[in-house]
């Protein structure tokens, strides 16, 4: 059974959420956008460029490649590219990246904000991507 609202034809509003995954070190949590889409019981978040750059800080195999304007996840010699796609969020067109569409993303517990990697509105430079 597919839990995806896209499959049912139901359109959900986008909202800002914090997500995590068991592969992220130190219980890291990152910001994302989510419209209720699920895959096998897991959330399918989309990330702004800044959110995805923040994710690079805790995923050394994830990097932004300027020449392709895409994120590259390279693990054990297997490369996966993630390009931005336009989505309308609160009346504004955002270019969002579907990083790990079939990864086991979980919504983070709203009461535990101590592990948030970075705020999406941070303007300072971030590391491990480039």
Secondary structure by P-SEA (a helix, b strand, c coil): cccccccccbbbbbbbbbbbccccccbbbbbbbbcccccccccbbbbcaaaaaaaaaacccccccccccbbbbbcccbbbbbbbbbbbcccccccccccccccccccccccccccccccccccccccccc
